[in-house]
Amino acid sequence: METNNIARASEELLAHSAEDVVFEPLAAQGRVLEGPDELRSFWESFEGDGVQIRAGAYSVTEEGDSVVVSGWVRTIKDGRLADTQSRWVYRFNADGQVVSARVERA
């Protein structure tokens, strides 16, 4: 999976998320985003600043009520490039909806 359209990727995630979902993107630097509107607003600010983000997965594993995706994130801003190895941790409720999504450095 690779995307440089943050809004499209976020909407896909939100389509499978509970209304009270909580997000912790690595780029939020510890800030917790609560609900779909906060996530949309957060990523819109990135796109408004001309930041491009691309991501790819190496592996996907199941750990209890969570799915862990290991991969990479590439951020491009003002011609500068930064690569990060990352882990996305998605927790699910009994209905199969995402209730939390956290990104951390691998």
Secondary structure as GFF3:
##gff-version 3
##sequence-region A 1 106
A	DSSP	alpha_helix	6	14	.	.	.	ID=ss1
A	DSSP	beta_strand	17	24	.	.	.	ID=ss2
A	DSSP	three_ten_helix	26	28	.	.	.	ID=ss3
A	DSSP	beta_strand	33	34	.	.	.	ID=ss4
A	DSSP	alpha_helix	35	48	.	.	.	ID=ss5
A	DSSP	beta_strand	52	63	.	.	.	ID=ss6
A	DSSP	beta_strand	66	77	.	.	.	ID=ss7
A	DSSP	beta_strand	80	92	.	.	.	ID=ss8
A	DSSP	beta_strand	98	105	.	.	.	ID=ss9
###
